[in-house]
Amino acid sequence: ARILAAPLGAGLLALLGHLPLGVQVLRRRIVFIDLAIAQFAAFGVLIVGDDADRATALAAGMGFALAAALLAAWLESRWPRQREALVGLLYVGGSAAAMLWASRDPHDGQALARILAGDILWAGWQDLAPLALATAPIAALAWRRPRLLDDSRVFYPCFAVLVSLSVPLLGLYLVFATLIVPAL
Protein backbone atom coordinates (compact mmCIF):
# COMPACT_ATOMS: atom_id res chain seq x y z
CA ALA A 1 0.00 0.00 0.00
CA ARG A 2 2.85 2.34 0.83
CA ILE A 3 4.42 1.77 -2.58
CA LEU A 4 1.27 2.94 -4.34
CA ALA A 5 0.68 6.02 -2.15
CA ALA A 6 2.59 8.45 -4.39
CA PRO A 7 1.05 7.14 -7.66
CA LEU A 8 -2.39 7.37 -6.07
CA GLY A 9 -1.55 10.91 -4.94
CA ALA A 10 -0.51 11.79 -8.50
CA GLY A 11 -3.81 10.50 -9.86
CA LEU A 12 -5.89 12.36 -7.28
CA LEU A 13 -3.90 15.54 -7.81
CA ALA A 14 -4.43 15.29 -11.56
CA LEU A 15 -8.17 14.75 -11.08
CA LEU A 16 -8.42 17.78 -8.80
CA GLY A 17 -6.98 20.05 -11.46
CA HIS A 18 -8.21 18.27 -14.56
CA LEU A 19 -11.92 17.98 -13.76
CA PRO A 20 -12.76 21.71 -14.04
CA LEU A 21 -10.51 22.00 -17.08
CA GLY A 22 -12.16 18.97 -18.68
CA VAL A 23 -15.58 20.55 -18.19
CA GLN A 24 -14.29 23.61 -20.01
CA VAL A 25 -12.81 21.45 -22.79
CA LEU A 26 -16.19 19.82 -23.38
CA ARG A 27 -18.00 23.14 -23.19
CA ARG A 28 -15.63 24.62 -25.79
CA ARG A 29 -15.81 21.47 -27.95
CA ILE A 30 -12.04 21.14 -28.22
CA VAL A 31 -11.71 17.56 -27.00
CA PHE A 32 -8.29 16.97 -28.52
CA ILE A 33 -6.64 20.08 -27.10
CA ASP A 34 -4.79 18.04 -24.47
CA LEU A 35 -3.24 15.84 -27.15
CA ALA A 36 -2.08 18.92 -29.03
CA ILE A 37 -0.68 20.66 -25.96
CA ALA A 38 0.96 17.45 -24.72
CA GLN A 39 2.69 16.90 -28.06
CA PHE A 40 4.23 20.36 -27.89
CA ALA A 41 5.26 19.80 -24.27
CA ALA A 42 6.94 16.54 -25.31
CA PHE A 43 8.65 18.33 -28.18
CA GLY A 44 10.06 20.92 -25.78
CA VAL A 45 11.42 18.21 -23.49
CA LEU A 46 12.99 16.42 -26.46
CA ILE A 47 14.74 19.57 -27.65
CA VAL A 48 16.56 20.10 -24.36
CA GLY A 49 17.54 16.42 -24.38
CA ASP A 50 18.15 13.69 -21.84
CA ASP A 51 21.16 15.52 -20.42
CA ALA A 52 19.01 18.38 -19.13
CA ASP A 53 18.10 18.41 -15.46
CA ARG A 54 14.49 17.85 -14.47
CA ALA A 55 13.73 21.54 -13.88
CA THR A 56 15.06 22.50 -17.31
CA ALA A 57 13.07 19.73 -19.00
CA LEU A 58 9.87 20.77 -17.20
CA ALA A 59 10.46 24.43 -18.09
CA ALA A 60 11.06 23.58 -21.76
CA GLY A 61 7.95 21.41 -21.89
CA MET A 62 5.89 24.10 -20.22
CA GLY A 63 7.25 26.80 -22.52
CA PHE A 64 6.34 24.83 -25.64
CA ALA A 65 2.93 23.95 -24.14
CA LEU A 66 2.22 27.61 -23.38
CA ALA A 67 3.22 28.61 -26.92
CA ALA A 68 0.86 25.96 -28.34
CA ALA A 69 -1.92 27.08 -25.98
CA LEU A 70 -1.52 30.70 -27.06
CA LEU A 71 -1.65 29.61 -30.68
CA ALA A 72 -4.80 27.55 -29.98
CA ALA A 73 -6.43 30.54 -28.26
CA TRP A 74 -5.59 32.76 -31.20
CA LEU A 75 -6.93 30.21 -33.69
CA GLU A 76 -10.12 29.87 -31.65
CA SER A 77 -10.65 33.63 -31.62
CA ARG A 78 -9.93 33.94 -35.33
CA TRP A 79 -11.90 30.92 -36.61
CA PRO A 80 -14.29 29.79 -33.84
CA ARG A 81 -16.38 27.52 -36.05
CA GLN A 82 -13.31 25.54 -37.15
CA ARG A 83 -11.65 25.37 -33.74
CA GLU A 84 -11.77 21.57 -33.34
CA ALA A 85 -10.30 21.01 -36.80
CA LEU A 86 -7.61 23.59 -36.07
CA VAL A 87 -6.81 21.91 -32.75
CA GLY A 88 -6.45 18.66 -34.70
CA LEU A 89 -4.00 20.34 -37.05
CA LEU A 90 -2.10 21.70 -34.06
CA TYR A 91 -1.88 18.16 -32.68
CA VAL A 92 -0.64 16.76 -35.99
CA GLY A 93 1.92 19.58 -36.27
CA GLY A 94 3.24 19.00 -32.74
CA SER A 95 3.32 15.25 -33.25
CA ALA A 96 5.12 15.54 -36.58
CA ALA A 97 7.66 17.98 -35.14
CA ALA A 98 8.36 15.69 -32.17
CA MET A 99 8.69 12.61 -34.40
CA LEU A 100 10.97 14.41 -36.85
CA TRP A 101 13.16 15.58 -33.99
CA ALA A 102 13.18 12.09 -32.46
CA SER A 103 14.08 10.45 -35.78
CA ARG A 104 17.54 11.95 -35.72
CA ASP A 105 18.63 9.85 -32.74
CA PRO A 106 17.30 6.44 -31.61
CA HIS A 107 17.49 7.53 -27.97
CA ASP A 108 15.17 10.46 -28.70
CA GLY A 109 12.57 8.03 -30.04
CA GLN A 110 12.71 6.12 -26.77
CA ALA A 111 12.56 9.38 -24.83
CA LEU A 112 9.45 10.47 -26.75
CA ALA A 113 7.76 7.14 -26.05
CA ARG A 114 8.68 7.44 -22.36
CA ILE A 115 7.31 11.00 -22.16
CA LEU A 116 4.03 10.09 -23.79
CA ALA A 117 3.57 6.86 -21.82
CA GLY A 118 4.27 8.42 -18.41
CA ASP A 119 5.57 6.69 -15.31
CA ILE A 120 2.77 6.98 -12.76
CA LEU A 121 3.52 3.64 -11.09
CA TRP A 122 7.09 4.73 -10.41
CA ALA A 123 6.24 8.26 -9.30
CA GLY A 124 7.71 9.34 -6.00
CA TRP A 125 6.59 12.18 -3.76
CA GLN A 126 9.34 14.42 -5.15
CA ASP A 127 7.91 13.92 -8.66
CA LEU A 128 4.55 15.30 -7.53
CA ALA A 129 5.91 18.59 -6.19
CA PRO A 130 5.81 20.62 -9.45
CA LEU A 131 2.31 19.37 -10.27
CA ALA A 132 1.10 20.05 -6.71
CA LEU A 133 2.50 23.59 -6.76
CA ALA A 134 0.74 24.34 -10.05
CA THR A 135 -2.49 22.51 -9.22
CA ALA A 136 -3.13 24.29 -5.92
CA PRO A 137 -3.73 27.81 -7.29
CA ILE A 138 -5.32 26.65 -10.54
CA ALA A 139 -7.73 24.27 -8.77
CA ALA A 140 -8.58 26.94 -6.19
CA LEU A 141 -9.36 29.38 -9.00
CA ALA A 142 -11.31 26.80 -10.99
CA TRP A 143 -13.39 25.55 -8.06
CA ARG A 144 -14.06 28.95 -6.45
CA ARG A 145 -14.52 31.08 -9.57
CA PRO A 146 -15.24 28.68 -12.44
CA ARG A 147 -16.53 31.46 -14.70
CA LEU A 148 -12.98 32.82 -14.94
CA LEU A 149 -12.10 29.76 -17.03
CA ASP A 150 -14.57 31.00 -19.67
CA ASP A 151 -11.93 33.60 -20.53
CA SER A 152 -9.47 32.09 -23.04
CA ARG A 153 -6.68 34.23 -21.57
CA VAL A 154 -7.11 32.35 -18.29
CA PHE A 155 -8.13 28.91 -19.53
CA TYR A 156 -5.39 28.21 -22.08
CA PRO A 157 -2.38 29.08 -19.90
CA CYS A 158 -3.82 27.14 -16.93
CA PHE A 159 -4.50 24.22 -19.21
CA ALA A 160 -1.00 24.29 -20.71
CA VAL A 161 0.69 24.38 -17.31
CA LEU A 162 -1.27 21.46 -15.86
CA VAL A 163 -1.04 19.30 -18.97
CA SER A 164 2.71 19.90 -19.36
CA LEU A 165 3.29 18.87 -15.75
CA SER A 166 0.84 15.95 -15.81
CA VAL A 167 2.03 14.19 -18.98
CA PRO A 168 5.47 13.12 -17.65
CA LEU A 169 3.78 11.53 -14.63
CA LEU A 170 0.58 10.11 -16.07
CA GLY A 171 1.29 9.84 -19.79
CA LEU A 172 -0.73 11.22 -22.64
CA TYR A 173 -3.62 8.75 -22.54
CA LEU A 174 -4.20 8.92 -18.80
CA VAL A 175 -4.12 12.73 -18.95
CA PHE A 176 -6.72 12.58 -21.72
CA ALA A 177 -8.84 10.21 -19.62
CA THR A 178 -8.61 12.33 -16.45
CA LEU A 179 -9.68 15.41 -18.40
CA ILE A 180 -12.54 13.94 -20.41
CA VAL A 181 -14.06 10.97 -18.54
CA PRO A 182 -14.89 12.71 -15.21
CA ALA A 183 -16.17 15.78 -17.08
CA LEU A 184 -18.53 13.61 -19.12
Secondary structure as UniProt FT lines:
FT   TURN            3..4
FT   HELIX           5..28
FT   TURN            31..32
FT   HELIX           33..48
FT   TURN            50..51
FT   HELIX           54..78
FT   HELIX           80..82
FT   HELIX           83..102
FT   TURN            103..104
FT   HELIX           106..117
FT   HELIX           120..122
FT   HELIX           125..144
FT   HELIX           146..150
FT   HELIX           152..170
FT   HELIX           172..180
FT   TURN            181..183
//
